[in-house]
Amino acid sequence: MSDEFLSQEEIDALLGGSTTEEEQEEEKPDIRPFDFSEVEHIKKGGLPGFELIFERWIKVFREEARKILPRINMITKENIYITRFQNFMLKIPMPSSYTIFSMRPLKESALLVIDARLVFTVISVLFGGPAKPFKVEGREFTKLEMRVVEDFINAALKTYEQVWDAFYPIMIEIKSIELNPSLARIVSPNEKVIIVECRMDIDGYEAPFYFCFPQSMFLPIKDIVYSQVAFTEDPVWRKNIEDKVKKINVKVGLELTRMKFKVKDILQWEEGTELNLYVSPEDELKLFVEDKHKFYAKLGKLNDKYAAKIVRPVFEEEQ
């Protein structure tokens, strides 16, 4: 009678449960926790203000770089993007130059990375060679090569500071120039950074260099970086207008006092009649620019000439 019943193994086989534990593990899908920090969050509309800053910087730096190497054809801004700091550092070939610099009053530090291909192309051209890098594996930069690197760094950061001055004055300070990437860590590996990828065309060969900024660095001035509003005016045009405005001649007058007289009294005035204005050195008098009351001033003397010392401005609500 017992032969008519199926064993447990036979039942498992019919139900598909006869697979071994190893086979069951192989059939399991590759499931892993999802790391939301891996998702890049780029502000909608990109970084229009930042784009314009570098477009203007490229124009200024191009002329400065040609003083170092006249055979530079073009310098371009290829791309601006946000990525993880460690992902950016892994794509830089060795050896390369990592310049750590600050942009006061902004906190944190930034990087200017001079790619090895750019350095060796410049060296080759300077000594009459072709515009392409030579093989340099297994060694660091020589003193001559570091001198060329420093010339480009100084020219790049000097012009970069000048361009920023028109919108948000900064002072750039070079902290160090490193050849070891482990010494150029400006943020933690997983922190997001803004990368500006540029290229320099030297006799037809294009070599890259990069700016790297912590994304949090520009939070105090995010309206400038994320907006074009602050860049609608051309700084050169604005400076020319300001210079011309400063050269305009205006009429300035000091009102000593105001008094009322009857017409019959005025008719009695004659040459030599003295009028007491009742003005003392402590009185605040009205100073007019053209016909507008702009300042309060005190009457005095300077080099035997009457003068007015401005005490305070007149605010709109007072006008």
C-alpha positions in Angstrom: 0.0 0.0 0.0 2.9 2.3 0.9 4.3 1.8 -2.7 1.3 3.7 -4.0 2.3 6.9 -2.2 4.9 9.3 -3.6 8.0 10.1 -1.5 8.9 13.7 -0.5 11.7 13.9 -3.1 9.3 12.8 -5.8 6.7 15.5 -4.7 9.5 18.2 -4.7 10.5 17.1 -8.2 7.0 17.4 -9.5 6.5 20.8 -7.9 9.9 22.1 -9.1 11.4 22.2 -5.7 14.2 19.7 -6.4 16.8 22.4 -7.1 19.8 22.5 -4.8 20.7 25.4 -2.6 23.5 26.4 -4.9 21.2 26.4 -7.9 18.7 28.6 -5.9 21.4 31.1 -5.1 22.4 31.3 -8.8 18.8 31.9 -9.9 18.4 34.9 -7.5 18.5 38.2 -9.2 21.4 40.6 -8.5 19.7 42.9 -5.9 21.6 45.6 -4.2 20.6 48.7 -2.2 20.1 51.9 -4.3 22.4 54.7 -3.4 20.5 58.0 -3.9 23.7 59.9 -3.5 24.9 58.5 -6.8 22.2 60.6 -8.6 23.6 63.8 -10.0 21.4 66.9 -9.3 22.1 69.6 -11.7 20.1 72.8 -11.4 17.6 73.3 -14.2 19.0 75.7 -16.7 22.6 74.8 -16.0 25.1 77.5 -14.8 24.5 80.4 -17.2 26.3 83.0 -15.1 29.3 80.7 -14.8 29.3 80.1 -18.5 29.5 83.8 -19.2 32.3 84.3 -16.7 34.4 81.8 -18.5 33.5 83.0 -22.0 34.9 86.4 -21.1 37.9 84.9 -19.3 38.8 82.9 -22.4 39.0 86.1 -24.5 41.3 87.8 -22.0 43.5 84.8 -21.3 44.0 84.0 -24.9 45.9 87.2 -25.5 47.9 86.8 -22.3 48.8 83.2 -23.2 50.1 84.2 -26.6 52.7 86.3 -24.9 54.1 83.1 -23.5 53.7 81.1 -26.7 52.8 82.9 -29.9 51.9 79.6 -31.7 48.7 79.2 -29.6 45.9 79.3 -32.2 42.8 79.1 -30.0 41.7 78.6 -26.4 38.1 77.3 -25.9 35.8 76.3 -23.1 34.5 72.9 -24.0 32.1 72.0 -21.2 30.9 72.8 -17.7 29.5 70.0 -15.7 29.0 68.6 -12.2 30.5 65.4 -11.1 32.0 63.6 -8.1 35.5 64.8 -7.1 37.0 61.3 -7.2 35.5 60.6 -10.7 37.2 63.8 -12.0 40.6 63.0 -10.4 40.6 59.5 -11.9 40.5 60.9 -15.5 43.6 63.1 -15.1 46.8 61.5 -16.6 50.1 61.5 -14.7 52.1 63.6 -14.4 49.9 66.7 -14.2 50.0 69.9 -12.2 47.4 70.6 -9.5 47.3 74.2 -8.4 45.3 74.8 -5.2 44.0 78.4 -4.9 41.5 80.4 -2.9 39.0 83.1 -4.1 38.6 85.4 -1.1 36.1 86.2 0.4 34.6 82.9 -0.8 35.5 80.0 1.5 37.0 76.6 0.4 39.7 76.1 -2.2 39.6 75.4 -6.0 41.9 73.6 -8.4 43.5 74.5 -11.7 44.7 71.3 -13.4 47.3 71.6 -16.1 47.2 68.3 -18.1 50.6 66.6 -18.8 49.7 66.7 -22.6 49.6 70.5 -22.5 52.9 70.9 -20.7 54.8 68.5 -23.0 53.3 70.0 -26.1 54.4 73.5 -25.1 57.9 72.2 -24.3 58.1 70.5 -27.6 57.1 73.6 -29.5 59.3 75.9 -27.5 62.4 73.9 -28.5 61.4 73.7 -32.2 59.7 70.3 -32.1 56.2 69.3 -33.4 53.0 70.3 -31.7 52.3 66.9 -30.0 53.3 65.5 -26.6 56.3 63.2 -26.3 56.2 60.0 -24.2 56.9 60.8 -20.5 55.9 57.8 -18.5 57.7 57.2 -15.2 59.0 60.6 -14.4 57.9 64.0 -12.9 58.3 67.4 -14.4 61.7 68.9 -14.7 62.5 72.4 -13.3 62.2 73.9 -16.8 58.8 72.2 -17.3 57.6 73.5 -13.9 58.7 77.0 -14.9 56.5 76.8 -18.0 53.6 75.5 -15.8 54.0 78.3 -13.4 53.9 80.9 -16.2 50.6 79.5 -17.5 49.2 79.3 -14.0 50.0 82.9 -13.1 48.6 84.2 -16.4 45.4 82.1 -16.1 44.7 83.1 -12.5 45.6 86.8 -13.0 43.2 87.2 -15.8 40.5 85.1 -14.1 40.7 87.5 -11.1 40.3 90.5 -13.4 37.2 89.1 -15.1 35.5 88.5 -11.7 36.3 92.0 -10.6 33.5 93.4 -12.8 30.8 91.4 -11.0 32.0 90.2 -7.6 35.5 91.4 -6.6 37.7 88.5 -5.4 41.3 88.1 -4.5 43.0 84.9 -5.7 45.8 83.4 -3.6 47.8 80.4 -4.8 48.2 78.0 -1.8 50.4 75.4 -3.4 51.3 73.6 -6.7 51.2 69.8 -6.3 52.3 67.0 -8.6 50.9 64.3 -6.4 47.1 64.1 -6.8 46.6 62.7 -3.3 47.9 66.1 -2.0 45.4 68.0 -4.1 42.3 66.8 -2.3 40.2 70.0 -1.8 37.0 68.1 -0.9 36.0 64.6 0.1 36.0 62.0 -2.7 32.2 61.8 -3.0 31.5 65.5 -2.8 30.2 67.2 -5.9 32.4 69.7 -7.8 31.9 72.0 -10.8 34.3 71.1 -13.6 35.2 73.6 -16.4 37.0 71.8 -19.2 39.0 74.0 -21.5 41.3 73.2 -24.5 44.3 75.0 -25.9 45.0 74.6 -29.6 48.8 74.7 -30.4 49.5 74.4 -34.1 46.6 72.1 -34.6 47.1 69.9 -31.5 44.5 70.3 -28.8 45.5 69.8 -25.2 43.1 70.0 -22.2 43.3 71.8 -18.9 40.6 72.1 -16.1 39.2 74.2 -13.4 37.6 72.4 -10.4 35.4 74.1 -7.9 33.5 72.7 -4.9 29.8 73.1 -5.7 29.2 74.6 -2.2 31.8 77.3 -2.8 29.4 79.5 -4.7 26.4 79.3 -2.4 26.9 82.8 -1.1 26.8 84.2 -4.7 24.4 81.7 -6.3 22.4 84.5 -7.9 25.5 85.3 -10.0 26.5 81.8 -10.9 23.0 80.5 -11.7 21.6 83.6 -13.4 22.4 85.8 -16.3 20.9 88.9 -14.8 24.2 90.1 -13.3 25.9 89.8 -16.7 23.5 91.7 -18.9 25.8 94.7 -18.9 29.2 94.6 -20.6 31.8 95.6 -18.0 34.0 97.4 -20.5 31.0 99.4 -21.8 30.0 100.2 -18.2 33.5 101.3 -17.3 33.7 103.7 -20.2 30.3 105.2 -19.3 31.5 105.7 -15.7 34.7 107.4 -16.8 32.7 109.8 -19.0 30.2 110.5 -16.2 33.0 111.4 -13.8 34.3 114.0 -16.2 31.0 115.9 -16.5 31.1 119.4 -15.0 28.3 120.2 -12.5 27.3 123.4 -10.7 27.7 123.2 -6.9 26.2 125.9 -4.6 26.1 126.5 -0.9 23.1 128.2 0.5 24.1 130.3 3.5 20.7 131.3 4.7 17.1 132.3 3.6 15.6 135.6 4.8 12.4 137.5 4.1 12.4 141.3 3.5 9.7 143.7 2.7 9.8 145.5 -0.7 9.9 148.9 1.0 13.0 147.9 2.9 14.8 146.6 -0.2 14.1 149.9 -2.0 16.1 151.6 0.7 19.2 149.5 0.2 22.2 151.2 -1.4 25.8 150.5 -2.0 27.5 149.7 1.3 24.4 148.5 3.0 25.3 145.5 5.3 23.1 142.5 5.8 23.6 140.3 8.8 23.1 136.7 7.6 23.4 135.2 11.2 25.6 132.3 10.0 28.0 130.6 12.5 30.7 127.9 11.8 28.5 125.3 13.6 25.5 125.7 11.4 24.7 123.0 8.9 24.1 124.6 5.5 22.4 123.2 2.4 24.8 122.2 -0.4 23.2 122.0 -3.8 24.4 120.0 -6.9 22.8 121.7 -9.8 19.3 122.4 -8.4 19.1 119.4 -6.1 19.8 119.5 -2.4 22.3 116.7 -1.9 24.4 117.4 1.2 24.6 119.3 4.5 27.9 121.2 5.0 29.6 123.6 7.4 31.2 126.8 6.3 34.9 127.2 6.8 38.2 128.3 5.3 41.0 126.5 3.4 44.1 128.4 2.3 42.5 131.8 2.9 39.5 130.8 0.7 36.0 130.1 1.8 35.2 126.4 1.7 32.4 124.0 2.6 33.0 120.8 4.6 30.4 118.1 3.8 28.9 116.7 7.0 26.3 114.2 5.7 24.3 113.3 2.6 20.6 114.0 2.1 18.5 110.9 1.8 15.6 110.6 -0.5 13.0 110.8 2.2 14.4 114.1 3.3 14.2 115.5 -0.2 
